[in-house]
Amino acid sequence: MHKIYKLCGSPSDEYWKKSKLPNATLFKPREPYKRRIRETFKDFLPSALPLIDTLLAIDPVERKTASDALRSEVGFSKFQIFLSLKY
């Protein structure tokens, strides 16, 4: 969990309040972490960063799905390239 929080940041207090998992606060980090998606993926295409950011959202309500990723401009263009490859 530490590595996830280190990359994605600490969940908000609101997240912990609305969590329905039993004993969820046992996983609450001892110290707050800043979200570091953009710094970590700084060498990626700038157009891909918003998609990466939403795919790595801690809160499942805010997180995009694989289908959402494929429907995005970035995902669709990469998927088209993949389909054009000859095996």
C-alpha angles and dihedrals in degrees: 000000000000092000092048092051091045090057103030100032130239118304114251123256087250089059091056092046093054096040112118096194114113111249091002091150089067085078094050109122117246091227130032117256127207118231109255104181097120094045092047095048097035092129093057122096109283089230090061096054098081090052093048089047093055094042089056097048112137094215110073090212090062096038119103121227129233088257090054089050092052090049091053120094092247095046095045094051092049091046091052090053090050092051092051093058117107117224 
